[in-house]
Amino acid sequence: MSFPENSNFSGLLNMKNIDFLSVLSHLDDGVIIADVNGTILFYNTAQSKIDGLVSKDVIGLKVTDIYELNNRTSMIMQVIYRHAAIKNKAFFYRTRSGKIANTITSVYPLLNGETINGVICFVKDYELLNRSTPSSAITESRPDLGNGTQYTFADLIGNDPNFQRVVGMARKAASSSSPIMIQGETGTGKELFAQSIHNHSQRREQKFIGINCGAIPHDLLEGILFGTARGAFTGALDKPGLFEIAHGSTLFLDELLAMPLDLQAKLLRVVQEKRIRRVGSATETPVDVKIISSVSQNPRTAIRENRLRTDLFYRLAVVMVKLPPLHERQDSMNELISHFIEKYNNSLGTNVTYISEEVLDLFTTYQWPGNVRELEHLIEGAMNMAGREETIEIEHFTPGLDCLEQLDFTCLETPFSLSGSPGSPQAEETVKALESTQPHNLAKAQADQEKSAIKAALSAAEGNVTKAAKNLGISRQLLHYKIKKHGFYRMDFIRRSTI
């Protein structure tokens, strides 16, 4: 057992008369103690066996230096950052030397009052998987922050200016007690924003309460929200509802539009009066609750469709936070891809490092109806297929890529113009190309038609991909992908002057 001289390790030890380090040194479980920077101060023999590393070579290094982990995926770094323990979590990782460990891990903050001085990590070698060929996924460990949440604003990924503007707006709104409505398509991260707002507010020490209004039968939802009084109906007991439980905290009403209009009227009264009345009771109870609601479509459209009360909208949307869909966050695409690759390298035991240019071209042109959630699931599926390979290729998506291949090549279905006026040689060449394909086989006919149109567009643009893409009405990235798909070479379309 050893640790660096002049380190602040001694500051972690308050019980000087008890030599508990000798006990930790001989435990069957691995033990790591690190300071607030993630620097390893203590590393016992059992941990050396689990990792295949020598203790003296590890002491003084950061955990991110000896493991293939970063500040997001390392449980030690997450506990340091969040000041919250992680207990008995399945954790699958690689050391920098390439050894794979499958463990059950617990990490605890070492606190001096409210100040964190370091962490202690207990690791049990748990042979559920074959070390050399892992085949089962273990989900990324993410600690509960102790208040019913797992996410803060630090977990929101993306440097896209519009996305950062939305994050900034949510941060500012967190300090107020006014209701917040989050609008966003499925998969954009509405609950992540709701939890982050709570954790940035003065109510963060209280338990965050959330309910999906679309997952509860309508006849039960009222009692769950407002509570019940004994005798209100057969079998009814005195039971507090979520508003009472969330008193002094935050209540997240997910999928608000699934709530029936008559219940919306009762919700409106609670928001206005700040009092609730349990079902079957004549007594009112004051409540202090910050309400965050979410809707997946434009609330004004929902009002026109009679799915949302106008008066309730104005009460709940005091602050409106509109999350941009993924196809409007192209600047964040590389960050999100890197994050999910790191996440599933850790959980699947894979070693993916890159994503091919063809796949990236498809990703940047796809509309992503499932948003970030869809991106994550596609990458997870591809990494299962990639196995030991370092690069995700198109073939790794198997049927999952079908949704990406459904990019409508609208330029083949609607009229479009190439450079030159109607009747020009370029336009006539395009028309002939489009008319030449005989639809004996629909798939082949579509592929041939696409190939002919691309060839005509490249010829008319003299190999200028940007110009050809503009004339075809598609993105430059998608045209690059199609050029490679059909085996074209841009240089073949560049007209060379002759002397």
RORO-69616 format. One record per residue (C-alpha): x, z, y. Coordinates in Angstrom, 1 decimal, decimal comma. Layout:
# residues N
REC      xx      zz      yy
REC       X       Z       Y
...
END
This chain:
# residues 499
REC      xx      zz      yy
REC     0,0     0,0     0,0
REC     1,3    -0,9     3,4
REC     0,2    -1,8     6,9
REC     2,1    -2,9    10,0
REC     3,9    -0,4    12,2
REC     2,5     0,3    15,7
REC    -0,8    -1,1    14,6
REC    -4,1     0,5    15,7
REC    -4,9     1,2    12,1
REC    -4,2     4,9    12,6
REC    -6,8     5,0    15,2
REC    -9,4     4,2    12,6
REC    -8,6     7,3    10,6
REC   -10,2    10,5    12,0
REC   -10,0    12,6     8,8
REC    -6,2    13,0     8,8
REC    -6,1    15,7     6,2
REC    -7,7    13,6     3,5
REC    -5,6    10,9     1,9
REC    -8,5     8,6     1,1
REC    -6,2     5,5     1,3
REC    -4,7     6,4    -2,1
REC    -8,2     6,5    -3,5
REC    -9,0     3,1    -2,0
REC    -5,7     1,7    -3,3
REC    -6,7     2,5    -6,9
REC   -10,4     1,4    -6,8
REC   -11,5    -1,2    -9,3
REC   -13,2    -3,0    -6,5
REC   -11,3    -4,9    -3,9
REC   -10,9    -3,3    -0,5
REC   -10,0    -4,8     2,8
REC    -9,8    -3,1     6,2
REC    -9,4    -5,2     9,3
REC    -9,3    -4,5    13,0
REC   -11,7    -5,9    15,7
REC    -9,6    -9,1    15,8
REC   -10,0    -9,7    12,1
REC    -6,4    -8,8    11,4
REC    -5,9    -7,3     7,9
REC    -4,6    -3,8     8,0
REC    -5,2    -2,7     4,4
REC    -5,5    -4,7     1,2
REC    -5,6    -3,0    -2,1
REC    -4,4    -4,1    -5,6
REC    -7,8    -5,1    -6,9
REC    -8,2    -7,4    -4,0
REC    -4,8    -8,9    -4,7
REC    -6,0    -9,7    -8,2
REC    -9,3   -11,2    -7,0
REC    -7,6   -13,5    -4,5
REC    -4,3   -14,2    -6,3
REC    -2,4   -13,1    -3,3
REC     0,4   -10,5    -2,7
REC    -0,5    -7,6    -0,5
REC     2,7    -7,7     1,6
REC     2,1   -11,4     2,4
REC    -1,5   -10,7     3,6
REC    -1,1    -7,6     5,8
REC    -1,0    -8,6     9,5
REC    -2,7   -11,9     9,0
REC    -6,2   -12,7    10,1
REC    -8,9   -13,1     7,4
REC    -9,5   -16,7     8,7
REC    -5,8   -17,4     8,0
REC    -5,9   -16,4     4,3
REC    -9,4   -17,7     3,4
REC   -11,1   -21,0     3,9
REC   -13,5   -19,4     6,3
REC   -14,2   -19,4    10,0
REC   -15,8   -16,9    12,3
REC   -19,3   -18,1    11,2
REC   -18,8   -18,1     7,5
REC   -16,5   -15,0     7,2
REC   -18,6   -11,9     6,4
REC   -15,9    -9,7     8,0
REC   -16,0   -11,6    11,3
REC   -19,7   -11,6    11,3
REC   -19,9    -7,9    11,0
REC   -17,3    -7,5    13,8
REC   -19,3    -9,8    16,0
REC   -22,8    -8,3    15,2
REC   -21,9    -4,6    14,7
REC   -24,2    -4,7    11,7
REC   -23,4    -4,1     8,0
REC   -23,8    -6,6     5,2
REC   -24,6    -5,0     1,9
REC   -24,3    -6,3    -1,6
REC   -24,3   -10,0    -0,8
REC   -23,3   -12,8    -3,2
REC   -20,3   -14,4    -1,6
REC   -18,4   -17,4    -2,9
REC   -15,1   -18,4    -1,2
REC   -11,7   -20,0    -1,5
REC    -8,3   -18,6    -0,5
REC    -5,9   -20,9     1,5
REC    -4,0   -21,2    -1,8
REC    -7,0   -22,8    -3,4
REC    -8,1   -20,0    -5,7
REC   -11,9   -19,6    -6,0
REC   -13,6   -16,2    -6,0
REC   -17,2   -15,4    -6,8
REC   -18,0   -11,9    -5,6
REC   -20,6    -9,3    -4,6
REC   -19,4    -8,1    -1,2
REC   -20,4    -5,4     1,3
REC   -18,9    -5,0     4,7
REC   -19,4    -2,0     7,1
REC   -18,4    -1,6    10,7
REC   -16,1     1,3    11,5
REC   -17,6     2,9    14,6
REC   -16,4     5,4    17,1
REC   -19,7     6,2    18,8
REC   -21,0     2,8    19,8
REC   -17,6     1,2    19,9
REC   -16,5    -0,8    16,8
REC   -12,8    -0,2    15,9
REC   -12,8    -2,4    12,8
REC   -14,5    -3,0     9,5
REC   -14,1    -2,1     5,8
REC   -14,9    -4,6     3,1
REC   -15,7    -3,8    -0,6
REC   -15,4    -6,7    -3,0
REC   -16,6    -6,8    -6,6
REC   -15,3    -9,7    -8,7
REC   -18,5   -11,0   -10,3
REC   -18,1   -13,8   -12,8
REC   -21,4   -15,6   -12,5
REC   -19,7   -19,0   -12,1
REC   -16,8   -20,7   -13,7
REC   -13,9   -20,3   -11,2
REC   -12,6   -23,8   -11,6
REC   -15,9   -25,7   -11,6
REC   -18,5   -23,9    -9,7
REC   -22,0   -25,3   -10,2
REC   -24,5   -22,9    -8,7
REC   -25,2   -22,5    -5,0
REC   -25,0   -19,1    -3,3
REC   -26,6   -19,1     0,0
REC   -24,6   -18,4     3,1
REC   -24,6   -14,7     3,8
REC   -26,1   -13,7     7,1
REC   -26,6   -10,1     7,9
REC   -29,9    -8,6     9,1
REC   -29,1    -7,3    12,6
REC   -31,1    -4,1    11,7
REC   -34,1    -5,2    13,8
REC   -35,7    -7,8    11,6
REC   -33,7   -10,7    13,0
REC   -30,7   -12,7    11,9
REC   -30,0   -14,9    14,9
REC   -28,7   -14,7    18,4
REC   -28,0   -17,3    21,1
REC   -24,4   -17,5    19,7
REC   -25,9   -19,1    16,5
REC   -27,5   -22,0    18,4
REC   -25,2   -25,0    17,9
REC   -24,9   -27,9    20,4
REC   -23,1   -28,7    23,6
REC   -25,6   -31,4    24,6
REC   -26,4   -30,7    28,3
REC   -30,1   -30,9    27,8
REC   -30,0   -28,5    24,9
REC   -27,8   -26,1    26,8
REC   -30,2   -26,2    29,7
REC   -33,0   -25,1    27,4
REC   -30,8   -22,3    26,0
REC   -30,1   -21,2    29,5
REC   -33,8   -21,1    30,4
REC   -34,5   -19,1    27,3
REC   -31,8   -16,6    28,1
REC   -33,2   -16,1    31,6
REC   -36,8   -15,6    30,2
REC   -35,6   -13,0    27,7
REC   -35,1   -10,4    30,4
REC   -38,8   -10,6    31,5
REC   -41,8    -9,1    29,8
REC   -43,8   -12,3    30,5
REC   -45,1   -14,3    27,5
REC   -43,0   -17,3    26,4
REC   -44,3   -20,4    24,6
REC   -41,8   -22,5    22,6
REC   -42,7   -26,1    22,0
REC   -40,8   -28,1    19,4
REC   -41,2   -30,4    16,5
REC   -40,9   -29,1    12,9
REC   -37,3   -28,2    12,2
REC   -36,1   -27,9    15,7
REC   -35,4   -24,1    15,4
REC   -38,3   -22,4    17,1
REC   -37,9   -19,1    15,2
REC   -34,2   -19,1    15,8
REC   -35,0   -19,3    19,6
REC   -37,6   -16,6    19,3
REC   -35,2   -14,2    17,5
REC   -32,4   -15,0    20,0
REC   -34,7   -14,3    22,9
REC   -35,6   -10,9    21,4
REC   -31,9   -10,1    20,8
REC   -31,1   -10,9    24,4
REC   -33,9    -8,7    25,8
REC   -34,1    -5,0    26,5
REC   -36,4    -4,7    23,4
REC   -33,6    -5,7    21,0
REC   -33,3    -2,2    19,6
REC   -36,9    -2,4    18,4
REC   -38,0    -4,3    15,3
REC   -38,9    -8,0    15,8
REC   -42,3    -8,8    14,4
REC   -43,2   -12,3    13,5
REC   -46,2   -14,0    11,8
REC   -47,0   -17,6    10,9
REC   -50,6   -18,1    12,0
REC   -50,9   -21,1     9,7
REC   -49,9   -19,2     6,5
REC   -52,7   -16,5     6,7
REC   -56,3   -17,2     5,8
REC   -58,5   -17,1     9,0
REC   -60,7   -14,3     7,7
REC   -57,6   -12,1     7,2
REC   -55,7   -13,0    10,3
REC   -57,8   -10,9    12,7
REC   -57,3    -7,7    10,7
REC   -53,5    -8,4    10,3
REC   -53,1    -8,9    14,1
REC   -55,3    -6,1    15,4
REC   -55,7    -3,7    12,5
REC   -58,7    -2,3    10,7
REC   -60,8     0,8    10,9
REC   -62,1     2,7     7,8
REC   -65,5     1,4     6,8
REC   -65,3    -1,8     8,9
REC   -66,0    -3,7     5,6
REC   -65,9    -2,9     1,9
REC   -62,5    -1,4     1,1
REC   -61,3    -1,3     4,7
REC   -58,9     1,5     5,6
REC   -57,4     2,8     8,9
REC   -54,5     0,4     9,2
REC   -52,5    -0,6    12,3
REC   -52,2    -4,3    13,1
REC   -49,1    -6,2    14,1
REC   -49,8    -5,6    17,8
REC   -49,6    -1,8    17,3
REC   -46,6    -2,2    15,0
REC   -44,9    -4,3    17,7
REC   -45,6    -1,8    20,5
REC   -42,5    -1,7    22,7
REC   -41,0    -4,8    21,0
REC   -41,6    -8,5    20,5
REC   -44,4   -10,3    18,6
REC   -43,8   -13,9    17,6
REC   -46,9   -15,9    16,9
REC   -45,6   -18,9    15,1
REC   -47,8   -22,0    14,7
REC   -50,3   -20,7    17,3
REC   -52,4   -23,9    17,0
REC   -53,4   -22,9    13,5
REC   -55,3   -19,9    15,0
REC   -59,1   -20,5    15,2
REC   -60,7   -20,7    18,6
REC   -62,8   -17,5    18,2
REC   -59,7   -15,5    17,4
REC   -57,9   -17,1    20,3
REC   -60,6   -15,6    22,6
REC   -59,9   -12,1    21,2
REC   -56,1   -12,7    21,6
REC   -56,7   -13,7    25,2
REC   -58,4   -10,4    25,9
REC   -55,5    -8,5    24,4
REC   -53,0   -10,4    26,6
REC   -55,1    -9,8    29,7
REC   -56,0    -6,1    29,1
REC   -52,9    -5,1    27,1
REC   -55,2    -3,1    24,8
REC   -56,3    -3,8    21,3
REC   -59,4    -2,7    19,3
REC   -59,1    -2,5    15,5
REC   -61,7    -4,4    13,5
REC   -64,7    -2,1    13,1
REC   -63,5     0,4    15,7
REC   -64,9     1,3    19,2
REC   -61,6     2,8    20,3
REC   -59,1     0,8    22,3
REC   -55,3     1,4    22,1
REC   -52,9     0,4    24,8
REC   -50,0    -1,9    23,7
REC   -46,8    -3,0    25,3
REC   -45,8    -6,2    23,6
REC   -43,8    -9,2    24,6
REC   -45,5   -12,2    23,1
REC   -43,5   -15,3    22,1
REC   -45,7   -18,1    20,6
REC   -44,7   -21,5    19,2
REC   -46,5   -24,9    19,0
REC   -45,3   -28,0    17,3
REC   -47,1   -30,5    19,6
REC   -47,8   -30,9    23,3
REC   -50,1   -28,0    24,1
REC   -52,1   -30,1    26,6
REC   -52,8   -32,6    23,8
REC   -54,0   -29,6    21,7
REC   -56,3   -28,6    24,6
REC   -57,8   -32,1    24,7
REC   -58,3   -31,9    20,9
REC   -60,1   -28,5    21,3
REC   -57,4   -26,8    19,2
REC   -56,1   -24,5    22,0
REC   -58,0   -22,7    24,7
REC   -57,0   -23,6    28,2
REC   -57,1   -20,0    29,5
REC   -55,0   -18,8    26,6
REC   -52,5   -21,5    27,2
REC   -52,0   -20,4    30,8
REC   -51,6   -16,8    29,7
REC   -49,1   -17,5    26,9
REC   -47,1   -20,3    28,6
REC   -45,9   -18,3    31,6
REC   -42,5   -19,6    30,6
REC   -42,4   -22,9    28,6
REC   -39,4   -23,6    26,5
REC   -39,4   -27,1    25,2
REC   -36,9   -27,8    22,4
REC   -35,5   -31,3    22,3
REC   -35,8   -33,2    18,9
REC   -32,6   -34,0    17,1
REC   -32,7   -37,7    18,0
REC   -32,4   -36,7    21,7
REC   -29,4   -34,5    20,9
REC   -26,9   -37,1    19,7
REC   -24,1   -35,2    21,5
REC   -24,7   -32,3    19,1
REC   -24,6   -34,4    15,9
REC   -20,9   -34,0    15,1
REC   -21,1   -30,2    15,7
REC   -24,2   -29,8    13,5
REC   -22,6   -32,0    10,7
REC   -19,4   -29,9    10,8
REC   -21,4   -26,7    10,7
REC   -23,4   -27,7     7,6
REC   -20,4   -29,1     5,8
REC   -18,6   -25,7     6,3
REC   -21,6   -23,8     5,2
REC   -22,1   -25,7     2,0
REC   -18,4   -25,9     1,2
REC   -18,6   -22,2     1,1
REC   -21,8   -21,9    -1,0
REC   -21,2   -24,9    -3,3
REC   -17,5   -24,5    -3,8
REC   -16,9   -28,1    -2,6
REC   -14,1   -29,3    -0,4
REC   -15,7   -31,9     1,8
REC   -13,8   -32,6     5,0
REC   -15,1   -35,9     6,3
REC   -18,2   -38,0     6,6
REC   -17,9   -41,8     6,4
REC   -18,3   -44,0     9,4
REC   -21,2   -45,8     7,7
REC   -23,1   -42,5     7,2
REC   -22,4   -41,4    10,7
REC   -23,7   -44,7    12,0
REC   -27,0   -44,2    10,1
REC   -27,2   -40,6    11,3
REC   -26,8   -41,6    14,9
REC   -29,6   -44,2    14,7
REC   -32,1   -42,4    12,5
REC   -35,1   -40,8    14,3
REC   -35,0   -37,5    12,3
REC   -38,7   -36,6    12,0
REC   -37,6   -33,4    10,2
REC   -35,0   -32,7    12,9
REC   -32,1   -30,2    12,2
REC   -33,8   -28,9     9,0
REC   -33,8   -32,5     7,6
REC   -30,2   -33,0     8,5
REC   -29,2   -29,9     6,7
REC   -31,1   -30,7     3,6
REC   -29,6   -34,2     3,4
REC   -26,1   -32,9     3,8
REC   -26,6   -30,3     1,2
REC   -27,9   -32,9    -1,3
REC   -25,0   -35,2    -0,5
REC   -22,5   -32,5    -1,0
REC   -23,9   -31,7    -4,4
REC   -23,3   -35,3    -5,4
REC   -19,8   -35,4    -3,7
REC   -18,4   -32,8    -6,1
REC   -14,6   -32,7    -5,6
REC   -14,5   -35,7    -3,2
REC   -13,4   -35,0     0,4
REC   -15,6   -37,6     2,1
REC   -19,4   -38,0     2,1
REC   -20,2   -41,6     1,4
REC   -23,6   -43,5     1,4
REC   -23,7   -43,4    -2,4
REC   -23,7   -39,6    -2,4
REC   -27,2   -39,5    -0,8
REC   -28,9   -41,1    -3,9
REC   -32,7   -41,2    -3,2
REC   -32,3   -38,9    -0,2
REC   -30,9   -41,9     1,7
REC   -34,2   -43,8     1,3
REC   -35,6   -42,1     4,4
REC   -32,6   -43,3     6,4
REC   -32,9   -46,9     5,1
REC   -36,5   -47,0     6,4
REC   -35,2   -47,7     9,9
REC   -37,6   -50,3    11,0
REC   -35,7   -53,5    11,8
REC   -38,4   -54,2    14,4
REC   -36,5   -57,2    15,8
REC   -37,5   -59,1    12,7
REC   -41,1   -58,3    13,1
REC   -41,6   -58,8    16,8
REC   -40,4   -61,6    19,0
REC   -37,0   -61,1    20,7
REC   -34,8   -63,2    22,9
REC   -31,2   -64,2    22,6
REC   -29,1   -65,4    25,4
REC   -30,4   -68,7    26,5
REC   -33,9   -69,9    27,4
REC   -36,7   -70,8    24,9
REC   -35,8   -74,0    23,2
REC   -32,1   -73,5    23,6
REC   -29,8   -74,2    20,6
REC   -29,2   -70,5    20,2
REC   -33,0   -69,7    20,1
REC   -33,7   -72,6    17,8
REC   -31,0   -71,5    15,5
REC   -32,6   -68,0    15,3
REC   -36,0   -69,4    14,6
REC   -34,7   -71,6    11,8
REC   -32,9   -68,7    10,3
REC   -36,0   -66,6    10,3
REC   -38,1   -69,4     8,8
REC   -35,6   -70,4     6,1
REC   -36,3   -67,4     3,8
REC   -38,9   -68,0     1,1
REC   -40,6   -64,7     0,1
REC   -40,4   -65,0    -3,6
REC   -39,2   -61,4    -3,8
REC   -40,2   -59,1    -0,9
REC   -37,0   -57,0    -0,9
REC   -34,7   -60,0    -1,2
REC   -36,7   -61,9     1,4
REC   -36,4   -59,0     3,8
REC   -32,7   -58,7     3,2
REC   -32,1   -62,4     3,6
REC   -34,1   -62,5     6,8
REC   -32,2   -59,6     8,2
REC   -28,9   -61,2     7,3
REC   -29,9   -64,5     8,9
REC   -31,0   -62,8    12,1
REC   -27,8   -60,8    12,4
REC   -25,7   -64,0    11,8
REC   -27,7   -65,9    14,4
REC   -27,4   -63,0    16,9
REC   -23,6   -62,7    16,4
REC   -23,2   -66,4    16,7
REC   -25,2   -66,5    19,9
REC   -23,2   -63,6    21,3
REC   -19,9   -65,1    20,2
REC   -19,0   -62,0    18,2
REC   -19,8   -59,5    20,9
REC   -21,4   -56,7    19,0
REC   -22,7   -54,9    22,0
REC   -24,5   -58,0    23,3
REC   -25,8   -58,9    19,8
REC   -27,2   -55,4    19,3
REC   -28,9   -55,5    22,7
REC   -30,5   -58,9    21,9
REC   -31,6   -57,7    18,5
REC   -33,1   -54,5    20,0
REC   -31,1   -52,1    17,9
REC   -28,2   -49,7    18,5
REC   -24,6   -50,8    18,4
REC   -23,9   -48,3    15,6
REC   -26,7   -49,6    13,4
REC   -25,5   -53,2    13,9
REC   -22,0   -52,2    12,9
REC   -23,5   -50,7     9,7
REC   -25,5   -53,9     9,0
REC   -22,5   -56,1     9,6
REC   -20,5   -54,2     7,0
REC   -23,5   -54,1     4,7
REC   -23,8   -57,9     4,6
REC   -20,1   -58,6     4,6
REC   -19,7   -60,2     8,0
REC   -16,5   -60,3    10,0
REC   -16,9   -60,2    13,7
REC   -13,8   -62,4    14,3
REC   -15,6   -65,2    12,4
REC   -18,1   -65,5    15,3
REC   -15,6   -65,5    18,2
REC   -15,2   -69,0    19,6
REC   -11,6   -69,9    20,2
REC   -10,8   -72,3    23,0
REC    -8,7   -75,3    22,1
REC    -6,1   -77,0    24,2
END
